[in-house]
Amino acid sequence: MAEAATGAVRVEKVRGRSALTRCFARYPLKLIAPSKVGPASCDAVWLYALTYGGGIVSGDTISCTASVGDGCTAAITTQASTKVYKAVGSKCSEQLLEARVGEDALLAVIPDPVTCFSTARYHQKQVFQVSANSNLVVVDWFTSGRYECGEKWDFSFYKSVNHIFLGDHPLFIDSVLLEQGSNWSLAEQMQEYNVIAMVVLLGPKLKSMQELMQAEVRKLMSGQLRPPTSGGSLYTMRSQPPPRPQRPPLIASCSPFGRTGTGMVARVAAVSTELVYSFLRHHLAALEPFLGASPYAAS
Amino acid sequence: MLMESDSPVSKKSRLVNSVDCAMEEAPSNAVGVNQSLHWTQWQVLDSILPTGGFAHSYGLEAAMQSRMVNNQEDLRSFVIQVLENTGSLLLPFVYCASKSPDTAAWVKLDQLLEATLTNEVGRKASTSQGSALLRVAASVFIEIQALQDLRRTFLGSKNVSFHHAPIFGLICGLVGFDSETVQRAYMFVTMRDVFSAATRLNLIGPLAASVLQHQVAADAERMVQKWRDRDVSEASQTAPLLDALQGCHAYMFSRLFCS
């Protein structure tokens, strides 16, 4: 990947503070490292990954390496959703990230969602190499497309792979694949839901955040789950069809992972992007002391 | 119910077999081995084998409580999604375990699946069914030394979790199924267990469930053909909505199933 890389980032301690010691990017990737995201007292490097034209055209590959040194803090985000434009032939748009997170370091990958246009083909792979006490936040999410214009689950292919390795031991191996089926469309499968999101929180610094999030999600969801009433039973006589039952607009669940439960993943499905933004804003607000700013605060 | 729906098929294959044998005049010894294998093979797939599969709804109960599945039509789409997801995510593990039934390869598969099943509800369902299947198989098929060895070596080990798909592939390989049949069988037991759960959740009657099971079989076969013989590096989940939902299983105040 090194020779084909379109971006490379290294964050190291310089005079006791997290500093960007390497920041390389070439077309179609652009990296911006503003220095005033948080207060000066906060030790964190922020990086905005931008693409020329606001998206990735068919056949383009963006590949980036990132290294966050021991004790350093870095956040990688975007300014707006990443558009994946219509596919030309069978060509994919691709994004690859390889990141190493050092001892006691924190890396937060907190982008806006990926939005695949109709017929788009998209492949994303993120591989994280962590140590036993590294801290990692990964938000990976995508929408049904430009759904407000009626373009819902109309892309051809979407695959997102997230791997976390502790040495050579697989800690978290996740791969989501959505492909338009021949006799089963994605729109039918997804019903009224337009957004799928995943939030990974890993490491000792995020322990209390994990616990809070798990407790709050449990509370949020348990109130919305109940056995079907007898009116919904197969054997009940009805004079008129029952109204379509209301489903939760946002479904979320949390699971610990890793042998010692050092990680937690939340899976979210929601009818709108705004619902997920407010979910993320709320649950990631506790990152502010580490990052100097609250994720998704401006979104 | 399931045994009944099974028997016409099995009678047929036995008939076909005996005709074949008569024509080819195969050595009687080989036929004897094959026929005695059938008893073992059918037992592995039989719903009466106490592996605890019927304690699981594969997310159906959570899907009903969130009003995602309300009627038989919804159930059909649900089953198809579960099967597609089983095909894309778990068949590679079944396939690889059935192909190379050695201990080191199995440990690797088990550890990889532990990292792959990131949904705690699904992960626990997988380990409880897998360890039950190994326990039952090792107690019943005592002539298969490899099962005894596996169980003895890894009982109480912290490095392995006994996930269902690789254990199923391993055992089916050891009782003489070819690898395509192992993969089809895995889809079959998954489908069988979802329909069983649907019946007990009063979503569908037993006869209607059998009718639907027979109809969905054609879709299931298409999925076997689509996803079979893949390496574990290709394993992907294809039903993120159901995954988020299944994770909610533990949040339900009242529930019948473990997953």
Interface residues (C-beta under 8 A of the other chain):
Chain A: K159 V161 H169 P170 L171 F172 I173 D174 S175 V176 L177 L178 E179 G181 N183 W184 E188 Q189 M190 Q191 Y193 I196 R218 M221 S222 Q224 L225 R226 P227 P228 G232 S233 L234 Y235 P245 Q246 R247 P248 I251 A252 S253 C254 S255 P256 F257 R259 V265 R267 V268 A269
Chain B: A62 M64 Q65 S66 R67 M68 N70 N71 Q72 S77 I80 Q81 E84 S88 Q111 L112 A115 T116 T118 N119 E120 V121 R123 K158 N202 L203 I204 G205 D219 A235 S236 Q237 T238 A239 P240 L241 D243 A244 L245 Q246 G247 C248 A250 Y251 M252 F253 S254
